[in-house]
Amino acid sequence: MDILSVYVWPNMQAVMVGTFVLLLVMAYARGRKYNLPPGPPQLPILGNYFAFTKDQRLFTVFEEMTKKYGDIFTVNLGFGHNSIVVSSDHLVDEMLVEKSEEFAGRDTSLWSAYLLSDGHKDIAFADYCPMWALQRNMAVKGLRSYLLSGKLNCLAKSAFEEVAPLLAKQTEPVDVDLYTTLLIYNIICTVAFGKSYKFDDPEFLWLKEKLAEIMTVLFGSRLPADILPFLKHVPIPSTRRAKEIRNEMIDFQRRMLKEHEASLNPENVRDLTDQLLLARQDHGTTNDGDVKKVLTDDCIIQIVLDTFIGGVIASRETFKWLLLYVADKPDVQEKMHLEIMDVFDVDDLNQSKAKMKYCEAVFKETLRIRPATPCTLAHKALRDTTLGGYDIPKGTVVYPNLWVIHRDPRNWESPEEFKPERFLTKDGALEKIDPKIWRPFSAGKRKCMGEAIARSNLMIAIAMFFRQFKVAVPPGQKLDLDPDMYQIHCVSKPQKIAINSW
């Protein structure tokens, strides 16, 4: 062994030194060729990796860097993962709206995204291309058809009626996570694949556990294979568990798909899965090869999983944040309750939603101060372009930091305060807000396709909840409104609040 090491170790050293020098030369050459935004000093190979070891939340670390390096800067997440961060409303507008197609790509280098999307067969993580655009268009049509059918209103109403008796029985402060999860699951699961659950349903508890694991294992912090791709072949516990979770979720959704295929009835379209199966069936008779390619079983599974995972995370966390923020604001709750009692009609939900101006202001303020995805999924430049006067080479990963824009004192007065009135005029009408400074659903080619569904079901859930209940901070307790440690999602920390009837 000693003799072998004499020959092997020098060779390994030579490879390591050679790789190190090559990376330095490439970085230097790249900097000379392009006028890149400045940023924090980088260590060789490691880049700015250590800036993210104490705080996993990209949006808060980027916020601190913005204060020092400005509204657009370059940061290296480690081991060659160079990215551009954009933190001003006009630059993000230039990126997402004016140059929407140029920045419509996705960072396909992340192994966790590749794993969860079964090789980028979904909409959220797949790169931009004509087939992706067709796939997204088919999904949006399916969701729109469901929304226009009027089923969503009745669904949100019945989902709340399932949870309300459980809440009414609570005499002690409770962690609202379980109840909000049941409420949101019963809405999103029914939209996605026609399932609703009881509080103690084994499948509901299993799904809740799986989503919690997805959040912790895949979205909590970067997996080793996201940093060094070859590690996906190493039996690291987190890597192994990530693969198991992915397989379990796909197996579950494949079973849902087979059940839908066996009972599909064009006269009774139950959910998004039915919509997609019927779209494939209809286009199959016209020999539309492109539609057949984007509506394979695997792609339908991924579209539905995107809807389920994305819809549950965004809707549940927004609703929880709203409850937490108003828990110590009895005046806000009083205004919401009075408005709901005045204009809300369970037999005319569409008209009721349109009349709830103050409740909508509370909803919008929640999305401002705690957007579900504060710096969105990373975009990628599809060609050489510019942004804010700097060069953005093709393939560059770019993060629009909505967290900073939503809290920018140049845009908002007292941005750290929860003030629904900022979205209202003096006479109580909804204030017209510049879309550049309020973008909780992003914008452009990658705008959240479930925005309409999220707005509709959450407004009904808010009205149903505050018509019957009010929330309060338990005596002697102080709420922790600092987001939990997740990379890109704004997640509230577990904590209890009191729920009482009016």
Summary of the structure (lengths in Angstrom):
residues: 502
radius of gyration: 24.1
end to end distance: 77.7
largest distance: 87.1
contacts: 1608
relative contact order: 0.15
helix: 56%
strand: 8%
